[in-house]
């Protein structure tokens, strides 16, 4: 266990590695409370937000902290609820994991919505620059948390998908992108880049008038044209108003291109798109399908995957459709299922796929855990339980029907309380 030092912000210096502060982490612009102090301006910024005490990690700090170690208190005097848990040192309970991920999702949605409001009022100012720091730190935190608890990434993204909200959708695509990056075993830096590309992929929608964005009736050809301008507007916005890597602008510009040229913008070349773009365009379509819209209900995650696989025959990249299918399974986490025995539950874990050898041929086998919420008579259970099931293409399916969780009013807050069951 690391020994952290609690010091006054007045004693903070460039090179110190901060691991905690004396304010709630959602009440400051520092989403992550673990970062290296790189300039005096960062210290002044902390002071301006009322931060008085900080906790530093001598092992990660640069320079000599011996004077601090002689006089500082090694036992934190910061309120426990205000200090971010360090993943490497403290194992988290399932309930705490879901709480942290929920907070991160809500925080990023709020910050992203605030960014859109800021862009609508200040975006035309040539001197205006987007502060991407809070988003980057949030995505870094989420990547670390998701590496240890990937199923929670997928579960939370699905449970938020009933909200037809651009900001929620962008956060969901971020969560799903980190999940896919994790199962691809990408390095942390590349996973974070995927997350940044995912969160900002629709930033060009800020150029779409709110009355078009929220319109429930069919769009006119003029309105469709305005929406189809958002990829190029987003690319320009990222290039001119941020210092984000070029890949982020590329994804914004290209995520609606298709192999069969059915996408937009016109003249885009699908063959020149990078892997991250093709992965995010697949995830973007998946989340759009499972999301309830004013004019239609979202389909079940299982049904959405089938649509994605079918689309990969001509418009999407078959590689990423396949990776999404193998990474989620035929019954993705968050799918409400009716079992052949009559019970109703929600898929909470995918135990990955395996190959079963049968003579000279091999057969794909997938295993899932389902949290049973209703018995075969349709009555809610006072004590839900986990049931494991296996699927193979040539065997009778263990599931008779799949649903979007909104059909059954599945409540994320209730499921958080049941986290010890489904994250065990």
Secondary structure, DSSP 8 states (H G I E B T S, - for coil): ---EEEEEGGG--TT-EEEEESS-TTSSS-S-S-EE---HHHHHHHHHTT--EEEEETTT--S--HHHHHHSBSS--S-GGGS---TTT----HHHHHHHHHHHHHHHHHHHHHHHHHHHHHTT-TT-----HHHHHHHHHHHHHHHH-HHHHHHHHHHTTTS--HHHHHHHHHHHHHHHHHHTT--HHHHHHHHHHHHTTTGGGGGS-HHHHT--S---HHHHHHHTTHHHHHHHHHHHH----HHHHHHHHHTT--TTS-SSSTT--GGG--HHHHHHHHHHHHHHHHS-BTTB----HHHHHHHHHHHTTTTS-HHHHHHHHHHH-SS-TT-EEEETTS-EEEEEEEEEEEEEEETTEEEEEEEEEEEEEE-TTS-EEEEEEEEEEEEETTS--SEEEEE-GGGGT--HHHHHHTHHHHT-
